Amino acid sequence: QVQLVESGGGLVQAGGSLRLSCTTSGRTFGMGWFRQAPGKERVFVAAINWSGGSTSYADSVKGRFTISRDNAKRTVYLQMNSLKPEDTAVYFCAGAPRTLRVEVRGGEYDYWGLGTQVTVSS
């Protein structure tokens, strides 16, 4: 059973930065980050293919967030800059073992972490 463990969440002021990490126990495959704000559905944030050569971002985070990976460390990162209060959410790491490409559809992800809280104060 593949396990995903997120870390790096916390409380930050608007305009600040955080870097989330997600370490996996399984083989290399497409990975993504999703987030869920209070009272809202979980939504796509960013995704990266198996090699790290292709990425995709939600419009709301383009230019501010960067997804990357280090396969030797089995770790995927989400660098979040210029954070806004509306970025406040629980952030989930997810793995899509049935694909090696970039995947933006949550239903294609089979493995999920427990989430890490990100709170941005105004």
Beta strands, then each sheet from edge to edge (+ up, - down):
strand 1: 4-7
strand 2: 10-13
strand 3: 18-24
strand 4: 30-36
strand 5: 42-48
strand 6: 55-57
strand 7: 65-70
strand 8: 75-80
strand 9: 89-96
strand 10: 111-112
strand 11: 116-121
sheet 1: 1+ 3- 8+ 7-
sheet 2: 2+ 11+ 9- 4+ 5- 6+
sheet 3: 2+ 11+ 9- 10+
end
